[in-house]
């Protein structure tokens, strides 16, 4: 199945979920460990489908929201059927390789349902509110909504809906 189709399936399954989205199911299907890693490393993963290896290591020194983002990102490598290998997720690496960007997009689709993002923004939520609502790092929220464009659009629409002032 093409990548766009897989991302579409993920998006359609997460339209009306409650937030923060639960990742409890991941712990049943993957071996997840907390590791003492360098601050620049968010997490690591090793997948070998032939041997049934599905291991993910999260940096125990990162914020819980960053850990959730990283967990979803690493699972996305498996769900999107990226080649079996050892992955190291570093700050800022998402733009360097197509599979990293795909994994980050997939994580954002799962953890930041767009309808909930839009609703929160219409209610005036700022980035800190959104981080707390979705319990993810702001970088994932920005990716999900191309946040600056969405914010501009929402604010422009709210402005258009205000009654005109009369003199």
GIZI-V604793 format. One record per residue. N is the residue number from 1. PHI is phi in radians with two decimals (* if undefined). OMEGA is omega in whole degrees, -180 to 180 (NA if undefined). Layout:
BEGIN
n/phi/omega
N/PHI/OMEGA
N/PHI/OMEGA
END
This chain:
BEGIN
n/phi/omega
1/*/179
2/-1.06/-178
3/-0.98/-179
4/-1.05/179
5/-1.16/179
6/-1.11/178
7/-1.14/178
8/-1.09/178
9/-1.11/178
10/-1.03/-178
11/-1.10/-177
12/-1.17/-180
13/-1.37/-174
14/-2.13/-179
15/-1.45/-174
16/-2.21/179
17/-1.48/175
18/-1.41/179
19/-2.08/-1
20/-1.21/-180
21/-1.16/-180
22/-1.33/174
23/-1.96/-178
24/-0.99/-179
25/-1.05/-179
26/-1.07/-176
27/-1.19/176
28/-1.45/-174
29/-1.87/-177
30/-2.32/171
31/-1.53/-177
32/-2.06/179
33/-2.26/174
34/-1.59/-176
35/-2.13/176
36/-1.58/-175
37/-1.93/174
38/-0.99/-180
39/-1.02/-179
40/-1.36/-179
41/-1.76/180
42/-1.45/-179
43/-3.11/178
44/-2.41/177
45/-2.63/176
46/-2.37/179
47/-2.17/172
48/-2.51/-174
49/-1.06/-179
50/-1.07/-179
51/-1.72/180
52/1.28/-179
53/-1.56/177
54/-2.45/-176
55/-2.01/-180
56/-2.31/175
57/-2.06/179
58/-1.86/179
59/-1.28/-178
60/-1.17/-179
61/-1.57/179
62/-1.54/177
63/-1.07/-180
64/-0.96/179
65/-1.13/178
66/-1.20/178
67/-1.12/178
68/-1.10/179
69/-1.05/-178
70/-1.15/179
71/-1.04/180
72/-1.12/179
73/-1.09/-178
74/-1.17/176
75/-1.07/-180
76/-1.04/177
77/-0.99/180
78/-1.27/-178
79/-1.04/-179
80/-1.45/177
81/1.02/173
82/-1.13/-177
83/-0.96/176
84/-1.03/178
85/-3.11/175
86/-1.71/-180
87/-1.88/171
88/-2.13/-178
89/-1.70/179
90/-1.97/176
91/-0.93/175
92/1.39/-178
93/-1.40/-172
94/-1.07/-176
95/-1.61/-173
96/-1.52/-178
97/-2.45/-178
98/-1.01/-177
99/-1.17/177
100/-1.22/178
101/-1.14/177
102/-1.06/180
103/-1.13/-180
104/-1.21/176
105/-1.07/-180
106/-1.07/178
107/-1.05/-179
108/-1.19/179
109/-1.12/-178
110/-1.27/-171
111/-1.56/-178
112/-2.25/179
113/-1.02/-172
114/-1.04/-179
115/-1.09/178
116/-1.25/176
117/-1.09/-179
118/-1.09/179
119/-1.03/-179
120/-1.11/180
121/-1.20/177
122/-1.12/178
123/-1.45/175
124/1.60/-180
125/-1.13/173
126/-1.74/-174
127/-1.07/178
128/-1.17/176
129/-1.07/-179
130/-1.16/177
131/-1.02/-179
132/-1.24/179
133/-1.12/-176
134/-1.60/-177
135/0.97/176
136/-2.40/177
137/-1.09/-178
138/-1.01/180
139/-1.06/179
140/-1.27/178
141/-1.13/180
142/-1.10/178
143/-1.16/-175
144/-1.04/-174
145/-1.83/-166
146/0.70/-163
147/-0.80/-176
148/-1.09/179
149/-1.20/180
150/-1.15/179
151/-1.04/179
152/-1.02/-180
153/-1.12/-180
154/-1.11/-180
155/-1.15/178
156/-1.12/179
157/-1.14/178
158/-1.07/179
159/-1.12/-180
160/-1.13/-178
161/-1.45/178
162/-1.26/179
163/-1.17/180
164/-1.19/178
165/-1.42/177
166/-1.96/-173
167/-1.61/NA
END
